[in-house]
Amino acid sequence: MKILVTGAAGFIGYHLCESLLKNGHTVVGLDNINDYYKVKLKYDRLKELGIDPIEASKEKVLCSSSIHGEQMTFIKMNLEDRESLPQLFKEQNFEVVCNLAAQAGVRYSLENPNSYVDSNIVGFLNILECCRHNKIKHLVYASSSSVYGLNEKIPFSVQDNVDHPISLYAASKKSNELMAHTYSHLYRIPTTGLRFFTVYGPWGRPDMAIYLFTKAITDGKPINVFNNGEMERDFTYIDDIVEGVERIMEKPVDDRKELYKLYNIGNNSSVKLMDFIEAIEQSLGTIAEKNMMPMQPGDVTRTWANVDDLIADYNYRPNTPVKEGIQSFVGWYGKYYEIN
C-alpha cells in the first residue's frame, strides 16, 4: 500500500515508518519539525530512515531516502496548509493515511494553547477534507488516553463518558474523534481513532517521564515525582503500539459494519510510578534522589486501558514487560548520548 504517515519525525511516527517499510509498504512521511523539543532528535530519527537532514529541512520539497529509495519519501509541511496539503494528496494517490501529527503534551497546552488549535483541530480538519476529496480507503488517527479526564472507572473503556477533559490537549483529541465521526457519517470515510496510553521506548520524546528520569539520574540530579509518587500509568512499549497500528492499517475495512471506530491501544495493565522508577534505577544501577511534588494541573492519578475490542478485532496482544522495555530505552539512551 501507499501510505501517508504524518508526524513521521516524531516518536511513534518514526517507528511506524520503519515497520511499514520492512513490511513492503511505500511510505510518504510528513512533519513540520516544530521546536516543541530539540529538532536534532527529529532529524536524527529521519536520518535513521535515510532522509538527509538538510533536504528534510526544506519547506514543501519531497525528498527520497538514501536507504529505501522512492519507497520512503519525506516532506516538511504544516497540516494546516490548505493549499499544499491538498496538492500533496492529489499528486501522491495515497491509499491509507495515518495521522500521528499533533502538538503533544498536556502541561504545554497550559502555556501555548494556540498551537493545539492550529495543529490538532485546524490541521486535522484539513486531513479530513483531503481524505474526503481523494477517496482515501482508511484514515487511522491518534487520539489519546487523556480524553478520559477525571474518569475513575478502571480500566478505561471506549464506552466510558469522555465529556469532561481537563486539558486543552485532551479537548483537542476529543474534538478529533467527533470530527472523524462526522466525516464517516457524512462522506462514508472509514476512520479509526486510537487512544494511545503512555508510550515509551527508544527515540522517545524528551518531555516524557522515562526520558526525564533517565537523564536526571544519569546527570546525578534529583527527579521530580508528582503527586508524591501516588500515580499509575498504562505504560506501553513502542513496538507493541506499532504492531497494533499496523494491523489496523493493513486489514481491509470494506467489510467493516461500522465506518467509524475507536479503540484503546495500551499495555492492558497499570504500573505504579514508583515501580517504574525503580526499574529505571535498576537498569542504570543508580538510586535516584527524589523530589516529591504535588499533582500538576491537567494530570490524572491513574490510567489503564481496556483493550478487549482491539484483541477481539485484530488479535492485538501487547507482550513487552515493563522492565524489558525500560532496559531497551536505557540502552538506546546511553548509546545515543555517547555519540551526541
PyMOL commands that set and color helices and strands:
alter all, ss='L'
color gray80, all
select helices_A, chain A and resi 11-22+39-48+53-56+84-92+107-110+113-133+145-148+168-187+209-218+226-229+238-250+273-284+308-314+322-339
alter helices_A, ss='H'
color red, helices_A
select strands_A, chain A and resi 2-6+26-31+63-65+69-76+96-99+138-144+191-196+199-200+223-225+232-233+236-237+260-265+271-272+290-292
alter strands_A, ss='S'
color yellow, strands_A
deselect
rebuild
show_as cartoon
